[in-house]
Amino acid sequence: MSRCRRLALLCALSWLLRAAASARGVQTPAQSPAPRRDPGESPRGADFGHVYRGVVSLSTENIYSFNYTNHPGQVSAVRVYVNSSSENLEYPVLVVVRQQKAVLSWQVPLLFEGRYQRSYHYQEVSRTLCPSEATNETGPLQQLIFVDVASMAPQGAQYKLLVTKIKHFQLQTNNAFRFTASPSQPQYFLYKFPKDVDSVIIKVTSEMAYPCSVVSVQNIMCPVYDLDHNVEFSGVYQSMTKRATITLQKKNFPSEQFFVVFVIKPEDYACGGSFFIQEKENQTWNLHRTKNLKVTIVPSITASIYVKSILSSLFIFFSFYVGAMLFACVPCLRFQRKSIEGSFGSNDGSGNMAVSQPIAASTPEGSNYGAIDESSSSPGKQMSSPDSGQPCQVDSDSSVEESDFDTMPDIESDKNIIRTKKFLYLSDLSRKDRRIVSKKYKIYFWNIITIAVFYALPVIQLVITYQKVVNVTGNQDICYYNFLCARPLGFLSAFNNVLSNVGHVLLGLLFLLIVWQRDILHRKALEAKDISAMVRREQEYGIPKHFGLFYAMGIALMMEGVLSACYHVCPNYSNFQFDTSFMYMIAGLCMLKLYQTRHPDINASAYAAYASFALVITLAVLGVVCGKNGMWFWVIFSAIHALASLALSTQIYYMGRFKIDFGIFRRAAMVFYTDCVRQCSRPLYMDRMVLLIVGNLANWSLALFGLINRPRDFASYMLGIFICNLLLYLAFYIIMKLRSSEKVLPLPLFCIVATVAVWSAALYFFFQNLSSWEGTPAESREKNRECILLDFFDDHDIWHFLSATALFFSFLVLLTLDDDLDGVRRDQIPVF
């Protein structure tokens, strides 16, 4: 084919293409950018605020041209509204909007996919176009906006088009703005940081919980993700029912401005609502899913408030150190004066040793285990007299073994004789060598340190990963904060919740120092008493001093602060056990210490105690995972709870003479039948029986409560069981102490009063629920409240401060409660 013929053929083909395009109503570049109108109207440029109606089909496509001018300093945007009465999902109306730097497209009816293959379609769609801002350098910015409306429908599809300018597009600081949105008509607005503001808080509220919505903050770029299926692609976002709060810092936005996007979800599942069941195949949903919203942007707190809050927190708890130092100086001076005089006590003529009473961190003067005077009338007196002249070693001798120093080879058989006495005294249950038992209780301290290290390191790594995921993805539904009082610092989203746990660490360390001082003074007293056998007789007096459990309690208090801080880095459903694990251990250690005071020889070993704590934590995890809907779990747990209470009661009642195994219930039933049913005799140990009956009734009631109500917060329910048992035992101990004509000295009395007062205040703030991982993140935010202290701390932070203080005073109660017995012989101290 010749070159001329090919050229003629190309020209003819081009003419045919232009004719075909003209027949379909498509505008070519040579034509004017006027829209195709109804018959009888001449083509012209489209106007803002004017409603255009038309029909598009396979052969008809309409293009509208809008001339838009934006002046410097003027912030406005354009919104396109399209409505189609056609419900034919096979041939929707297609809308394409072309701007200078962006293209936006959608279809009408607009489809949304829900869970379980549910679909929702909307006949009205309204979208905001990505704005272009004019600057003083560029001058007025003029651009054309083309709106192309088309459809592949053979019979045609009707539509209605409205393009308007948004007058109030920029949000102002401290000014509330109200608007309405729906799934097919999302909204977004612009906010610019003022020059003197470095951080702002976006507060969004609605009077209606549903429909569920999403609030997103996105950087200034196009396109803006404002539909349900893409709103999570960029920026920071939260789901919302009635409230959403997002704190933002200027440094995270290079242009010092951002878009606030509001999207209504087509279904409420993400916010905790139920599914709306479709009644027919083609049902419109836009009339049922509109939501009225109010947004307010306020400046956040300044850096000076951060400094003030941090220093105030540290000052409050360091003041406890100052008070402890003042109290500690008195016994130290007394000890030095007595060392100079060479006297540590004198006989008062009545057989008791007159010993000075310690305060705060002081130590009793005599405490050797197993050195009972041969003149004692107790059947359980020590076989070797302290007057034998053998030197007494201090607790620091780590080479001590029980097999080397046990001078009672018949103790296993003899203990059944001793412990069946109707009236037991401390000398009956403190027959083992002091060094052996002291070493036994030191294992508590070293084991809890090992547990703390292996537990805390993975926890810290995990929560840091959680926080990084939140920062990278922008998904603030991962963590359940009180967003209305979340004060970010560095990479932490809620630094105030982490800082408020400093009290546990500082007061735990202070308690360790107080115990350490008592331990040092006690050792010095033992070394001084080795001077003569006569002075060593003082080792028969007072409660035996073993500090291993006290050291373990101090470490547990510090670790509670560390793990609670870790939990509050990103509190959620999957890591709540971080916050409660050491709470269980604190309650358990306190009960063990209280029991050890008058039962030192038969208290649980560290291995058995920590194994029990591990079982408790395992049950707590299972309860969180399975307790919500698993009736079978509650049946099993309630049975275990009731049987464990009964087994432990049997062990306590018979003073460790019942071995805990699967046969304990059979043996206990036989004893009960022999002593109570056949002989109908009064219980041999009435006080213990009363305590155990009350304790079992309380525990069985708690088990029944859990079985019937099945509380969703299983971890708190289980912690409540521990606290109830601890309070019950402590009350019993104090009542029995007073019944035995023992005294409560001023210092422990002050600690008891302070403990009750501080715990009462702490529990008040604890029950001010500010968030809850039991529901959805959106439901949790409905409980959020403003800061109430220094504009930095919320109710839960105050709970942290007060609970740390209350635990510290509780520990001091256990440490000083029996200081009045320092001058009383052990064979005159009753066991209860």
Secondary structure, DSSP 8 states (H G I E B T S, - for coil): --HHHHHHHHHHHHHHHHHHHHHHT---TTS-S----STT-------TT-EEEEEEBTTB-EEEEEEEEE-TT---EEEEEEE-----TTS-EEEEEE-SS-EEEEEESEEEE-GGG-EEEESEEEEE-------TTT-SEEEEEEEEEEE--SS-EEEEEEEEEES--B--BT--EEEEEBTTB-EEEEEE--TT-SEEEEEEE-S---S-EEEEEEES-SS---STTTGGGSSEEEEESSEEEEEEEGGG-TTSEEEEEEEE-SSSGGGT------SSSS-B-GGG--EEEEEEEEE---HHHHHHHHHHHHHHHHHHHHHHHHHHHHHHHHHHHHHHHT-S-EE-SSSSEE-----TT---S---TT---TT---TT--SS-GGG------TT-TT--HHHH---TTHHHHHHHHHT-SS-BGGGG--S-HHHHHHHHHHHHHHHHHHHHHHHHHHHHHHHHHHHHHHHH-BTTSS---GGG---BTTBS-HHHHHTTHHHHHHHHHHHHHHHHHHHHHHHHHHHHTT-TTGGGGGGBSS----HHHHHHHHHHHHHHHHHHHHHHS--GGGTHHHHHHHHHHHHHHHHHHHHTT-TTTS--HHHHHHHHHHHHHHHHHHHHHTTT-HHHHHHHHHHHHHHHHHHHHHHHTTT-S--STTHHHHHHHHHIIIIIIS----SSHHHHHHHHHHHHHHHHHHHHHHHH--S-HHHHHHHHHHHHHHHHHHHHHHHHHHTT----HHHHHHHHHHHHHHHHHHHHHTS----TTS-HHHHHTT-----BTTTB-HHHHHHHHHHHHHHHHHHHHHHTTGGGTTSBGGGSB--
